[in-house]
């Protein structure tokens, strides 16, 4: 009897252990289930894009869909019919859809349809959004520069077809790989600068602060670039490159720069973190899966997230692999939001998974180098923008031809209206900055520009529609109390539309306070500018602009002006 009790107890213990194992396995399976799934009204057409904690997909029912990380629809916007589309997003949250029919469409982050543009050739890659807010689109024969408001600023005929997407290569410089095994260097004003031959083909090309990183023939190199100007005409005509570092090693699959660190990912699952300053190795680790292109990579809260078709992984701020997971194969690239939500997309179904890096699934294959370094907790800082952004950098004698400022401003305005301004934008922008700030005096003639000339100069800078000129506008706004100049600056900020730090909205409000409620021109200009900023901005920017419009509508202005502000609000809400 005693033996039977012992066997019974042992059997009971084994059964409970088995139940515990099954329960633990069930819990693990439950943890690996998607948090949510959304069935779409149409098949997904291209890879999704992420902006903050929202993501966007394009479906076969010609709809652009915005969902949040909880899987709920935020908005849905019907587009014009597309063929083999690409989807990308600008730094200010404007969605860009381009396709094989040559059509480019723009929709704001709030779902407002902005514009449509038809190019004569199929678009080859997703539209590229540059640091100055302009958009670059590649076709088989041309590179198009498009303003954020859908105007073609320039078209550059290419000597050969593009081999892959272009990238920024320093202040006012673009690098474009061609199928003839050359990398064409182009100025942001559309001027070919130089070509670099890559005999055995290009492996890696990535933007880096003040320059670019290039990998070819087993060599990975970081170059800084600078543009020099002709002393006669103040136009960019020569590119200078300085080698910062290089090392001979297997060229990585792709390179991403985050602050002062360079992440190099290799196809065998190896990931290196290197110093941007000298290229030295900081961390070395290896995932248990192979990596493929395209590879999605972001940095959030000090952790690096990597995802490609069939795999997702996370690297902690201390250089350790925190988690990795194999995914079911789907036609589209998985993406991760900054909050750690993994989004996978099948033909009809979109799913969200919790990819919190604090949860370790298994002990991954991992290597650590003996070298360590402090980590930065911010993303890549914005590069210097346009070579004409600061007149202080122009070592060229300033003069107004024939002393006729009005003729000079009229000529610049005409070139903008005729879409030929890019041909000498650098020089014109430098002159406009001098007029606006009114702080440059010739040794021959002490120029002292009128407030009307300054206001016109401000407006023209804004009509270039580039973030590069926003700092000088903000500086001029800080100095002035003149309502006429305030009006010109406000209009310029509205033309640029982008407000990445909220300073444009705040500056407009400050100028209105200084001008007073009896000055109607600045207030009318503010209504127009704030409406444009709200229309093109992300949710935070749009909310700030709408709040400023409501303040005007409820202010001590005449009823006609308050009604005008309400009309602008209504157009945005609709």
C-alpha positions, 0 to 999 in steps of 0.5 A: 500500500505504501508503495502504491502511495509513492507511485501515486504521488510520483504520478501526480507530481509528473502530471502536475509538472506536465500540466505546468509545462503545457501551461507555460508553453501555452502562455509563451504561444499566447505571448507570441500571438498578435495583439491585434489584426486588421482586415483591410478593404483591399490588398496592400500594394507596397511596403508600409511607412511609420511616422511616430506611433502611426503607420500608413499603408496603400491598398488596392482599393486606391485608399491611403490608410492611417492606423495607430499602434492599437490597430484602429483606423485614424483616417482613410483617404481615396487617391487617384488610381496608381500603378505599381506604387511607392510610398514614402513620408517626409520629415514633416509627415507628408505622405508621398505616393509615386507610381509607374505611370509617373504620377506623384501625389501628396497627402498630409499626415491628417489625411488632407489631399494636397496635390497631384503631379504627372511626370512624363516617365515612370517613377523608379523609386520612392520619392526622397525627402531631403533635409531642406524639405524638398522632394527628389524623384527619379525616372529613367532619364531625369532627376526632378526636384519638387517643392513641398507644394508640388511645383517642379523646381528643376529637372536634371537630365542624367548621363545614365539611368539610376542604379538605386536611390540617391542620398544626401552627401553633405550640405547642398550635395546629392549623391546618385549611383548610376548603372554605368558604375559611377556615382554622380555628385549633384548640387541641390541647385541641379548642377553636376559637380563630379563623378566617382567611378566604382569599377566593381560596383557600389555596395553601400551609399548612406548619408552622414553628417556633413558628407556620406559613407560609401562602400565599394571594392571591399572598402568602407569610407566616410567623406566630408564634403564642401562646396566652393563658390566662384568669386565672380558670380557667387555660384556653386561650381566645385565640390571638395571632399575630405576622407575622414576614415576608411577600413578594408573589410567585407562591405556591409549590407547597409549602413545607418548613422545615428548621432555619433554612431554608425550601424553596419549590418551584414547579410550573415546577421552580424551587426557592428556599431562604429564611431562616426568620428574615426570608424573605430569598432565600438560593439560587435554582435551576431543575430541567429538569422541572415539579414536581407534588403530592404532592411528597416532600422530605427533607434528609439530610447537608446535601442536599435530595431532592425527588421527585414522580411522574415526577421526582426531584432533589437539591440540594446543601448549597451550593445547586447542583443535584447531580442530576435524573432523569425517571422512568417514570410510576407510580401512586405517589409515589417516595420517597428514603431518607436514604442516597440510595436512590430507591424507585419503586413500580409496581402489583406491583413495587418497585425500588431505585435508587442516587441518590447525589448525588455522581454527576452525570448531566448538567449541569442547568439552574441559576441561583444568586443572589448571596446566600449563607448558611451551612447547618445540618446538622440537620433541623427541631427539635421545636416547643414542645409543649403549652401546659400543658407548663410550670407556670412559664409559668402566671401564675395563683395556685395553690390546691387546692380546699378543701385536698383534694388527694385529691379533686382527683386523684380528679376528674382520674383520673375525667375521664381514665377517662371520656375527658373530660380534654381539656376542661381538660387544660391546667389539670389538667396544670399543677396535676399538675406543681406537685404532682409537683415540690412546689415551689410554695407558696401565700401563704396555705397552704404546700403540702407534698405527700406522696410518694404524692400526687406519685406519683399526679400523675406517673401521671396526667400519663403517662395523658394519653399526650402527649410534652409532659409527659415533660420534667417527669417526667424532671426529677422522676426526677432529683430523687427517691430515693423508691421510691414516687415512682419507681414513679409516674414509671416507670408514667407513662413507660410510658404515654407509650411514646415515647422519642425520645432514649433518656432514658426507658429510661435514667431507668427504669434509674437509678430502679431502681438508686436504689431497690435490688433489695429494692424490688419495686414499681419493678421490676414497674412497670419491666417493664410500662413497658419492654415498652410502650416496646419494643412501640411504639418503633422498632428502636433504642428496642425494642432498648434496652428489651429490653436493660433487660428482660434486665438485670432478668431476670438481676438479683439480684431474687427469682425471681418478679420475674425470671420476670415480666420473662421473660414480658414479653420473651416477649410482645414476641418473639412 
